[in-house]
Amino acid sequence: MSAPHDPTDAPHVTDTAGTAGTAGTADADPGAFRLELSADERAWLLDLARWAVLHRLAEAGTMPGGDEEATGPDVSGVPAPPPGVLHRSLGAFVTFKKDGHLRGCIGSMVGDGPLYLTVARMARAAAFEDPRFPPVTVAEASALELDISVLGPLTRCPDPSLVRVGRHGLLVRQGYRSGVLLPQVPVEWGWDRETFLAQTCRKAGLPPDTWRDAWQDGRTELYWFEAEVFGDL
């Protein structure tokens, strides 16, 4: 099995706007998040993410049917699912890997419209807009591994000692610097809690021990969240 990607290179966050305004209270526990998508709903979102990428390639002329450049997360024409949970406004990340190595990962921390549209937008953004990689080509699109992380509410973490590896994702922010790591990242890397916190700070471009004072430092904000993760990875 290939080694996982460097965690400081992923994920890329497209939207944390309103984090402070939409986050819960400082003593909120994200453990209440239990989305529990059905197998059919998970399969629908995975198929949608793949469709969004292939359809964009077709529109761009790299497959029969178009002559535009394959960039942009526009989601016009995305098919709508039956009424239900996929219409809820939730944040989501889409991750692509190729041969076990990161190929693109972009997400939105907060919901901005129906979940299925967010997944379609993030799939196209991860495939074509991740600044760390060239746009996905038609030759590799069908072979990419995919996973989707549907995020629960983003709330202030009251105490870093309460963070649980494998359960919580983290976002740290200080001024214009911010970094986020999804719940599955420390599991992939075999980190303990303190390493997870330190790596999240590193992702934000902050000293790795910044988290130690985040709960009482007025300049540093530490958030936690949970996610329902599913896919090929």
Secondary structure, DSSP 4 states (H G I P E B T S, - for coil): -PPPPPGGG-PEEEE-TTHHHHSB-TT--GGG------HHHHHHHHHHHHHHHHHHHHHHTSSTT--S-S-----TTPPPPPSSGGGSB--EEEEEEETTEEEEEEEESS--SBHHHHHHHHHHHHHHT-TTSPPP-HHHHTT-EEEEEEE---EE-S-GGG--TTT-EEEEEETTEEEEE-THHHHHHT--HHHHHHHHHHHTTS-TTGGGGTTT-TTEEEEEE-EEEEE--
